Amino acid sequence: MSIPADSILVRIDKVDGKSRRVECNEELVTGLQSQQAKDIVTMEGLGEEISNVLYAKSFVVRGEGLAVVCAVGSRTQAGMPAMIPHDSELNNETSHLRRMFARYSLKLGSYSNYIVILIILIVPFRRLLEFFNLIPCPLGDELDENGLNPC
């Protein structure tokens, strides 16, 4: 049986006059794959013993009893991790890795702009040098069908 809310076990039903334990599978909450035995929490040990709390999203594997609900919804142990903000949200600042990526992406963007501008300037300048025969034409000195140098 699934436990819907965090609860404190206050009574364990007796079978054949013997007091039994309630055993729970808390793998979804704690990650422990073994079954956890739960006993009654007395008023004296209420603030000390948290291992006898029945957690929401855990399953009763063996035993029966009566429990008092102490937390529901996002206030349960299973619901609390969803409520914890990330560390960067707590401090309202970005992480070192994000700042580093932002800095390098800005540098890369500016370098790529410089490279594009350089290519735009070099190509016409090379054509100009080829036209005045200051550098050799890569196509050779042959003339095309109109009698013009292709460079």
CNS distance restraints for C-alpha pairs under 8 A (distance, minus, plus):
assign (resid   1 and name CA) (resid  59 and name CA) 5.42 0.50 0.50
assign (resid   1 and name CA) (resid  60 and name CA) 5.24 0.50 0.50
assign (resid   1 and name CA) (resid  61 and name CA) 7.25 0.50 0.50
assign (resid   2 and name CA) (resid  56 and name CA) 7.77 0.50 0.50
assign (resid   2 and name CA) (resid  57 and name CA) 6.29 0.50 0.50
assign (resid   2 and name CA) (resid  58 and name CA) 5.93 0.50 0.50
assign (resid   2 and name CA) (resid  59 and name CA) 4.46 0.50 0.50
assign (resid   2 and name CA) (resid  60 and name CA) 6.40 0.50 0.50
assign (resid   3 and name CA) (resid  54 and name CA) 7.32 0.50 0.50
assign (resid   3 and name CA) (resid  55 and name CA) 6.85 0.50 0.50
assign (resid   3 and name CA) (resid  56 and name CA) 5.12 0.50 0.50
assign (resid   3 and name CA) (resid  57 and name CA) 5.74 0.50 0.50
assign (resid   3 and name CA) (resid  58 and name CA) 5.70 0.50 0.50
assign (resid   3 and name CA) (resid  59 and name CA) 5.93 0.50 0.50
assign (resid   3 and name CA) (resid  60 and name CA) 7.21 0.50 0.50
assign (resid   4 and name CA) (resid  56 and name CA) 5.07 0.50 0.50
assign (resid   4 and name CA) (resid  57 and name CA) 6.30 0.50 0.50
assign (resid   4 and name CA) (resid  72 and name CA) 7.84 0.50 0.50
assign (resid   5 and name CA) (resid  54 and name CA) 7.95 0.50 0.50
assign (resid   5 and name CA) (resid  55 and name CA) 6.47 0.50 0.50
assign (resid   5 and name CA) (resid  56 and name CA) 4.30 0.50 0.50
assign (resid   5 and name CA) (resid  57 and name CA) 7.51 0.50 0.50
assign (resid   5 and name CA) (resid  69 and name CA) 6.35 0.50 0.50
assign (resid   5 and name CA) (resid  70 and name CA) 7.55 0.50 0.50
assign (resid   5 and name CA) (resid  71 and name CA) 6.04 0.50 0.50
assign (resid   5 and name CA) (resid  72 and name CA) 5.05 0.50 0.50
assign (resid   5 and name CA) (resid  73 and name CA) 7.34 0.50 0.50
assign (resid   5 and name CA) (resid  76 and name CA) 6.80 0.50 0.50
assign (resid   6 and name CA) (resid  53 and name CA) 6.94 0.50 0.50
assign (resid   6 and name CA) (resid  54 and name CA) 5.61 0.50 0.50
assign (resid   6 and name CA) (resid  55 and name CA) 4.44 0.50 0.50
assign (resid   6 and name CA) (resid  56 and name CA) 4.85 0.50 0.50
assign (resid   6 and name CA) (resid  69 and name CA) 5.93 0.50 0.50
assign (resid   6 and name CA) (resid  70 and name CA) 5.72 0.50 0.50
assign (resid   6 and name CA) (resid  71 and name CA) 5.05 0.50 0.50
assign (resid   6 and name CA) (resid  72 and name CA) 6.44 0.50 0.50
assign (resid   6 and name CA) (resid  76 and name CA) 5.76 0.50 0.50
assign (resid   6 and name CA) (resid  77 and name CA) 7.31 0.50 0.50
assign (resid   7 and name CA) (resid  53 and name CA) 5.83 0.50 0.50
assign (resid   7 and name CA) (resid  54 and name CA) 5.00 0.50 0.50
assign (resid   7 and name CA) (resid  55 and name CA) 6.46 0.50 0.50
assign (resid   7 and name CA) (resid  56 and name CA) 7.73 0.50 0.50
assign (resid   7 and name CA) (resid  67 and name CA) 5.70 0.50 0.50
assign (resid   7 and name CA) (resid  68 and name CA) 5.25 0.50 0.50
assign (resid   7 and name CA) (resid  69 and name CA) 4.21 0.50 0.50
assign (resid   7 and name CA) (resid  70 and name CA) 5.24 0.50 0.50
assign (resid   7 and name CA) (resid  71 and name CA) 6.97 0.50 0.50
assign (resid   8 and name CA) (resid  40 and name CA) 7.95 0.50 0.50
assign (resid   8 and name CA) (resid  41 and name CA) 6.86 0.50 0.50
assign (resid   8 and name CA) (resid  52 and name CA) 7.04 0.50 0.50
assign (resid   8 and name CA) (resid  53 and name CA) 4.92 0.50 0.50
assign (resid   8 and name CA) (resid  54 and name CA) 6.07 0.50 0.50
assign (resid   8 and name CA) (resid  67 and name CA) 5.19 0.50 0.50
assign (resid   8 and name CA) (resid  68 and name CA) 5.21 0.50 0.50
assign (resid   8 and name CA) (resid  69 and name CA) 6.45 0.50 0.50
assign (resid   8 and name CA) (resid  70 and name CA) 6.83 0.50 0.50
assign (resid   9 and name CA) (resid  38 and name CA) 7.74 0.50 0.50
assign (resid   9 and name CA) (resid  39 and name CA) 7.06 0.50 0.50
assign (resid   9 and name CA) (resid  40 and name CA) 5.28 0.50 0.50
assign (resid   9 and name CA) (resid  41 and name CA) 6.08 0.50 0.50
assign (resid   9 and name CA) (resid  52 and name CA) 7.02 0.50 0.50
assign (resid   9 and name CA) (resid  53 and name CA) 6.57 0.50 0.50
assign (resid   9 and name CA) (resid  54 and name CA) 6.93 0.50 0.50
assign (resid   9 and name CA) (resid  65 and name CA) 7.06 0.50 0.50
assign (resid   9 and name CA) (resid  66 and name CA) 6.03 0.50 0.50
assign (resid   9 and name CA) (resid  67 and name CA) 4.21 0.50 0.50
assign (resid   9 and name CA) (resid  68 and name CA) 6.52 0.50 0.50
assign (resid  10 and name CA) (resid  40 and name CA) 5.16 0.50 0.50
assign (resid  10 and name CA) (resid  41 and name CA) 5.94 0.50 0.50
assign (resid  10 and name CA) (resid  42 and name CA) 7.35 0.50 0.50
assign (resid  10 and name CA) (resid  65 and name CA) 7.57 0.50 0.50
assign (resid  10 and name CA) (resid  66 and name CA) 5.81 0.50 0.50
assign (resid  10 and name CA) (resid  67 and name CA) 5.32 0.50 0.50
assign (resid  10 and name CA) (resid  68 and name CA) 6.93 0.50 0.50
assign (resid  11 and name CA) (resid  40 and name CA) 6.02 0.50 0.50
assign (resid  11 and name CA) (resid  65 and name CA) 5.26 0.50 0.50
assign (resid  11 and name CA) (resid  66 and name CA) 4.92 0.50 0.50
assign (resid  11 and name CA) (resid  67 and name CA) 6.83 0.50 0.50
assign (resid  12 and name CA) (resid  19 and name CA) 6.96 0.50 0.50
assign (resid  12 and name CA) (resid  20 and name CA) 6.78 0.50 0.50
assign (resid  12 and name CA) (resid  21 and name CA) 6.90 0.50 0.50
assign (resid  12 and name CA) (resid  22 and name CA) 7.20 0.50 0.50
assign (resid  12 and name CA) (resid  39 and name CA) 7.66 0.50 0.50
assign (resid  12 and name CA) (resid  40 and name CA) 6.85 0.50 0.50
assign (resid  12 and name CA) (resid  63 and name CA) 7.68 0.50 0.50
assign (resid  12 and name CA) (resid  64 and name CA) 6.01 0.50 0.50
assign (resid  12 and name CA) (resid  65 and name CA) 4.05 0.50 0.50
assign (resid  12 and name CA) (resid  66 and name CA) 6.38 0.50 0.50
assign (resid  13 and name CA) (resid  19 and name CA) 6.91 0.50 0.50
assign (resid  13 and name CA) (resid  20 and name CA) 7.23 0.50 0.50
assign (resid  13 and name CA) (resid  63 and name CA) 7.60 0.50 0.50
assign (resid  13 and name CA) (resid  64 and name CA) 5.61 0.50 0.50
assign (resid  13 and name CA) (resid  65 and name CA) 5.11 0.50 0.50
assign (resid  13 and name CA) (resid  66 and name CA) 7.82 0.50 0.50
assign (resid  14 and name CA) (resid  18 and name CA) 5.29 0.50 0.50
assign (resid  14 and name CA) (resid  19 and name CA) 4.67 0.50 0.50
assign (resid  14 and name CA) (resid  20 and name CA) 6.18 0.50 0.50
assign (resid  15 and name CA) (resid  19 and name CA) 6.67 0.50 0.50
assign (resid  15 and name CA) (resid  20 and name CA) 7.09 0.50 0.50
assign (resid  20 and name CA) (resid  63 and name CA) 6.82 0.50 0.50
assign (resid  21 and name CA) (resid  37 and name CA) 6.18 0.50 0.50
assign (resid  21 and name CA) (resid  38 and name CA) 5.86 0.50 0.50
assign (resid  21 and name CA) (resid  39 and name CA) 5.81 0.50 0.50
assign (resid  21 and name CA) (resid  62 and name CA) 7.81 0.50 0.50
assign (resid  21 and name CA) (resid  63 and name CA) 6.20 0.50 0.50
assign (resid  22 and name CA) (resid  37 and name CA) 5.80 0.50 0.50
assign (resid  22 and name CA) (resid  38 and name CA) 5.14 0.50 0.50
assign (resid  22 and name CA) (resid  39 and name CA) 6.79 0.50 0.50
assign (resid  22 and name CA) (resid  60 and name CA) 7.14 0.50 0.50
assign (resid  22 and name CA) (resid  61 and name CA) 7.67 0.50 0.50
assign (resid  22 and name CA) (resid  62 and name CA) 5.63 0.50 0.50
assign (resid  22 and name CA) (resid  63 and name CA) 4.46 0.50 0.50
assign (resid  22 and name CA) (resid  64 and name CA) 6.25 0.50 0.50
assign (resid  22 and name CA) (resid  65 and name CA) 7.33 0.50 0.50
assign (resid  23 and name CA) (resid  35 and name CA) 6.01 0.50 0.50
assign (resid  23 and name CA) (resid  36 and name CA) 5.40 0.50 0.50
assign (resid  23 and name CA) (resid  37 and name CA) 4.40 0.50 0.50
assign (resid  23 and name CA) (resid  38 and name CA) 5.89 0.50 0.50
assign (resid  23 and name CA) (resid  60 and name CA) 5.98 0.50 0.50
assign (resid  23 and name CA) (resid  61 and name CA) 5.53 0.50 0.50
assign (resid  23 and name CA) (resid  62 and name CA) 5.05 0.50 0.50
assign (resid  23 and name CA) (resid  63 and name CA) 6.48 0.50 0.50
assign (resid  24 and name CA) (resid  35 and name CA) 5.41 0.50 0.50
assign (resid  24 and name CA) (resid  36 and name CA) 5.20 0.50 0.50
assign (resid  24 and name CA) (resid  37 and name CA) 6.52 0.50 0.50
assign (resid  24 and name CA) (resid  38 and name CA) 7.44 0.50 0.50
assign (resid  24 and name CA) (resid  54 and name CA) 7.72 0.50 0.50
assign (resid  24 and name CA) (resid  58 and name CA) 6.63 0.50 0.50
assign (resid  24 and name CA) (resid  59 and name CA) 5.41 0.50 0.50
assign (resid  24 and name CA) (resid  60 and name CA) 4.42 0.50 0.50
assign (resid  24 and name CA) (resid  61 and name CA) 5.28 0.50 0.50
assign (resid  24 and name CA) (resid  62 and name CA) 7.09 0.50 0.50
assign (resid  25 and name CA) (resid  33 and name CA) 7.10 0.50 0.50
assign (resid  25 and name CA) (resid  34 and name CA) 6.75 0.50 0.50
assign (resid  25 and name CA) (resid  35 and name CA) 4.87 0.50 0.50
assign (resid  25 and name CA) (resid  36 and name CA) 6.35 0.50 0.50
assign (resid  25 and name CA) (resid  58 and name CA) 5.68 0.50 0.50
assign (resid  25 and name CA) (resid  59 and name CA) 5.15 0.50 0.50
assign (resid  25 and name CA) (resid  60 and name CA) 6.43 0.50 0.50
assign (resid  25 and name CA) (resid  61 and name CA) 6.50 0.50 0.50
assign (resid  26 and name CA) (resid  30 and name CA) 5.81 0.50 0.50
assign (resid  26 and name CA) (resid  31 and name CA) 6.90 0.50 0.50
assign (resid  26 and name CA) (resid  32 and name CA) 6.42 0.50 0.50
assign (resid  26 and name CA) (resid  33 and name CA) 7.28 0.50 0.50
assign (resid  26 and name CA) (resid  35 and name CA) 7.23 0.50 0.50
assign (resid  26 and name CA) (resid  36 and name CA) 7.28 0.50 0.50
assign (resid  26 and name CA) (resid  55 and name CA) 7.29 0.50 0.50
assign (resid  26 and name CA) (resid  57 and name CA) 7.53 0.50 0.50
assign (resid  26 and name CA) (resid  58 and name CA) 4.64 0.50 0.50
assign (resid  26 and name CA) (resid  59 and name CA) 6.68 0.50 0.50
assign (resid  27 and name CA) (resid  31 and name CA) 4.33 0.50 0.50
assign (resid  27 and name CA) (resid  32 and name CA) 4.90 0.50 0.50
assign (resid  27 and name CA) (resid  33 and name CA) 5.24 0.50 0.50
assign (resid  27 and name CA) (resid  34 and name CA) 7.73 0.50 0.50
assign (resid  27 and name CA) (resid  58 and name CA) 7.06 0.50 0.50
assign (resid  28 and name CA) (resid  57 and name CA) 6.60 0.50 0.50
assign (resid  28 and name CA) (resid  58 and name CA) 6.50 0.50 0.50
assign (resid  29 and name CA) (resid  55 and name CA) 7.35 0.50 0.50
assign (resid  29 and name CA) (resid  56 and name CA) 7.81 0.50 0.50
assign (resid  29 and name CA) (resid  57 and name CA) 6.76 0.50 0.50
assign (resid  29 and name CA) (resid  58 and name CA) 6.76 0.50 0.50
assign (resid  29 and name CA) (resid  77 and name CA) 7.37 0.50 0.50
assign (resid  29 and name CA) (resid  78 and name CA) 5.66 0.50 0.50
assign (resid  35 and name CA) (resid  61 and name CA) 7.77 0.50 0.50
assign (resid  37 and name CA) (resid  52 and name CA) 7.82 0.50 0.50
assign (resid  38 and name CA) (resid  51 and name CA) 7.39 0.50 0.50
assign (resid  38 and name CA) (resid  52 and name CA) 4.90 0.50 0.50
assign (resid  38 and name CA) (resid  53 and name CA) 7.45 0.50 0.50
assign (resid  38 and name CA) (resid  54 and name CA) 7.80 0.50 0.50
assign (resid  39 and name CA) (resid  52 and name CA) 5.94 0.50 0.50
assign (resid  40 and name CA) (resid  52 and name CA) 7.10 0.50 0.50
assign (resid  41 and name CA) (resid  45 and name CA) 6.35 0.50 0.50
assign (resid  41 and name CA) (resid  46 and name CA) 6.02 0.50 0.50
assign (resid  41 and name CA) (resid  49 and name CA) 7.43 0.50 0.50
assign (resid  41 and name CA) (resid  52 and name CA) 6.60 0.50 0.50
assign (resid  42 and name CA) (resid  46 and name CA) 5.96 0.50 0.50
assign (resid  45 and name CA) (resid  49 and name CA) 5.84 0.50 0.50
assign (resid  46 and name CA) (resid  50 and name CA) 7.77 0.50 0.50
assign (resid  54 and name CA) (resid  58 and name CA) 7.45 0.50 0.50
assign (resid  55 and name CA) (resid  76 and name CA) 7.46 0.50 0.50
assign (resid  55 and name CA) (resid  77 and name CA) 6.81 0.50 0.50
assign (resid  55 and name CA) (resid  78 and name CA) 7.46 0.50 0.50
assign (resid  56 and name CA) (resid  72 and name CA) 7.98 0.50 0.50
assign (resid  56 and name CA) (resid  76 and name CA) 6.67 0.50 0.50
assign (resid  56 and name CA) (resid  77 and name CA) 7.29 0.50 0.50
assign (resid  56 and name CA) (resid  78 and name CA) 6.39 0.50 0.50
assign (resid  57 and name CA) (resid  78 and name CA) 6.99 0.50 0.50
assign (resid  71 and name CA) (resid  75 and name CA) 5.64 0.50 0.50
assign (resid  71 and name CA) (resid  76 and name CA) 5.20 0.50 0.50
assign (resid  72 and name CA) (resid  76 and name CA) 5.43 0.50 0.50
assign (resid  73 and name CA) (resid  79 and name CA) 6.24 0.50 0.50
assign (resid  74 and name CA) (resid  78 and name CA) 7.59 0.50 0.50
assign (resid  74 and name CA) (resid  79 and name CA) 4.19 0.50 0.50
assign (resid  74 and name CA) (resid  80 and name CA) 5.61 0.50 0.50
assign (resid  74 and name CA) (resid  82 and name CA) 7.51 0.50 0.50
assign (resid  74 and name CA) (resid  83 and name CA) 6.98 0.50 0.50
assign (resid  75 and name CA) (resid  79 and name CA) 6.00 0.50 0.50
assign (resid  75 and name CA) (resid  80 and name CA) 5.92 0.50 0.50
assign (resid  76 and name CA) (resid  80 and name CA) 6.08 0.50 0.50
assign (resid  77 and name CA) (resid  81 and name CA) 7.73 0.50 0.50
assign (resid  79 and name CA) (resid  83 and name CA) 7.08 0.50 0.50
assign (resid  80 and name CA) (resid  84 and name CA) 6.59 0.50 0.50
assign (resid  85 and name CA) (resid  89 and name CA) 6.02 0.50 0.50
assign (resid  85 and name CA) (resid  90 and name CA) 6.49 0.50 0.50
assign (resid  86 and name CA) (resid  90 and name CA) 6.49 0.50 0.50
assign (resid  87 and name CA) (resid  91 and name CA) 6.53 0.50 0.50
assign (resid  88 and name CA) (resid  92 and name CA) 5.55 0.50 0.50
assign (resid  88 and name CA) (resid  93 and name CA) 5.38 0.50 0.50
assign (resid  88 and name CA) (resid  94 and name CA) 5.86 0.50 0.50
assign (resid  88 and name CA) (resid  95 and name CA) 6.66 0.50 0.50
assign (resid  89 and name CA) (resid  93 and name CA) 6.93 0.50 0.50
assign (resid  94 and name CA) (resid  98 and name CA) 6.34 0.50 0.50
assign (resid  94 and name CA) (resid  99 and name CA) 6.70 0.50 0.50
assign (resid  95 and name CA) (resid  99 and name CA) 6.40 0.50 0.50
assign (resid  96 and name CA) (resid 100 and name CA) 6.12 0.50 0.50
assign (resid  97 and name CA) (resid 101 and name CA) 6.18 0.50 0.50
assign (resid  98 and name CA) (resid 102 and name CA) 6.09 0.50 0.50
assign (resid  99 and name CA) (resid 103 and name CA) 6.14 0.50 0.50
assign (resid 100 and name CA) (resid 104 and name CA) 6.24 0.50 0.50
assign (resid 101 and name CA) (resid 105 and name CA) 5.95 0.50 0.50
assign (resid 102 and name CA) (resid 106 and name CA) 6.26 0.50 0.50
assign (resid 103 and name CA) (resid 107 and name CA) 6.40 0.50 0.50
assign (resid 104 and name CA) (resid 108 and name CA) 6.01 0.50 0.50
assign (resid 105 and name CA) (resid 109 and name CA) 6.03 0.50 0.50
assign (resid 106 and name CA) (resid 110 and name CA) 6.25 0.50 0.50
assign (resid 107 and name CA) (resid 111 and name CA) 6.12 0.50 0.50
assign (resid 108 and name CA) (resid 112 and name CA) 6.10 0.50 0.50
assign (resid 109 and name CA) (resid 113 and name CA) 6.35 0.50 0.50
assign (resid 110 and name CA) (resid 114 and name CA) 6.40 0.50 0.50
assign (resid 111 and name CA) (resid 115 and name CA) 6.28 0.50 0.50
assign (resid 112 and name CA) (resid 116 and name CA) 6.25 0.50 0.50
assign (resid 113 and name CA) (resid 117 and name CA) 6.26 0.50 0.50
assign (resid 114 and name CA) (resid 118 and name CA) 6.08 0.50 0.50
assign (resid 115 and name CA) (resid 119 and name CA) 6.22 0.50 0.50
assign (resid 116 and name CA) (resid 120 and name CA) 6.21 0.50 0.50
assign (resid 117 and name CA) (resid 121 and name CA) 6.28 0.50 0.50
assign (resid 118 and name CA) (resid 122 and name CA) 6.03 0.50 0.50
assign (resid 119 and name CA) (resid 123 and name CA) 6.16 0.50 0.50
assign (resid 120 and name CA) (resid 124 and name CA) 7.27 0.50 0.50
assign (resid 121 and name CA) (resid 125 and name CA) 6.41 0.50 0.50
assign (resid 122 and name CA) (resid 126 and name CA) 6.01 0.50 0.50
assign (resid 123 and name CA) (resid 127 and name CA) 6.35 0.50 0.50
assign (resid 124 and name CA) (resid 128 and name CA) 6.16 0.50 0.50
assign (resid 125 and name CA) (resid 129 and name CA) 6.33 0.50 0.50
assign (resid 126 and name CA) (resid 130 and name CA) 6.16 0.50 0.50
assign (resid 127 and name CA) (resid 131 and name CA) 6.09 0.50 0.50
assign (resid 127 and name CA) (resid 151 and name CA) 7.08 0.50 0.50
assign (resid 128 and name CA) (resid 132 and name CA) 6.53 0.50 0.50
assign (resid 129 and name CA) (resid 133 and name CA) 6.21 0.50 0.50
assign (resid 129 and name CA) (resid 134 and name CA) 5.23 0.50 0.50
assign (resid 129 and name CA) (resid 135 and name CA) 5.94 0.50 0.50
assign (resid 130 and name CA) (resid 134 and name CA) 5.98 0.50 0.50
assign (resid 130 and name CA) (resid 135 and name CA) 5.35 0.50 0.50
assign (resid 130 and name CA) (resid 136 and name CA) 6.28 0.50 0.50
assign (resid 130 and name CA) (resid 137 and name CA) 5.72 0.50 0.50
assign (resid 130 and name CA) (resid 151 and name CA) 6.23 0.50 0.50
assign (resid 131 and name CA) (resid 151 and name CA) 6.24 0.50 0.50
assign (resid 133 and name CA) (resid 137 and name CA) 7.58 0.50 0.50
assign (resid 136 and name CA) (resid 140 and name CA) 7.47 0.50 0.50
assign (resid 137 and name CA) (resid 141 and name CA) 7.07 0.50 0.50
assign (resid 137 and name CA) (resid 151 and name CA) 6.00 0.50 0.50
assign (resid 139 and name CA) (resid 150 and name CA) 7.35 0.50 0.50
assign (resid 139 and name CA) (resid 151 and name CA) 7.14 0.50 0.50
assign (resid 141 and name CA) (resid 149 and name CA) 6.80 0.50 0.50
assign (resid 142 and name CA) (resid 149 and name CA) 6.57 0.50 0.50
assign (resid 142 and name CA) (resid 150 and name CA) 7.84 0.50 0.50
assign (resid 143 and name CA) (resid 147 and name CA) 5.21 0.50 0.50
assign (resid 143 and name CA) (resid 148 and name CA) 5.14 0.50 0.50
assign (resid 143 and name CA) (resid 149 and name CA) 4.71 0.50 0.50
assign (resid 143 and name CA) (resid 150 and name CA) 6.57 0.50 0.50
assign (resid 144 and name CA) (resid 148 and name CA) 5.52 0.50 0.50
assign (resid 144 and name CA) (resid 149 and name CA) 6.31 0.50 0.50
assign (resid 144 and name CA) (resid 150 and name CA) 6.33 0.50 0.50
